């Protein structure tokens, strides 16, 4: 399965990204600010999580996490921050930007019972 989610920074200062896994984390070089669209794409078979800012999956965006052998069991997405307001699009409405490849699907179409 390959899924895509987008979020729009409606009120925020400049923010940066970090990835957490099993209590360990690291920062990556992507930054965004108010009005930017931050995209999240997950390739569950390859075990990759990709981030875009305003549609760009180019460095410092792109693959920010990789799990050898793909993802097994459950995965939980979360976001945290000190300030700001976000709006999420799980695919109920058209995405502002394209996924990293045509075979990615909207989260709402994959997660629907």
Buried (B, 14 or more C-beta within 10 A) or exposed (E): EBBBBBBBBEEBEEBEBEEEEEEEEEEBEBEBEBEBBBBBBBBBEBBBBBBBBEBBBEEBBBBBBEBEEEBEEEEEEEEEEEEEEEEEBBBEEEBEBEBBEEEBBBBBEBEEE
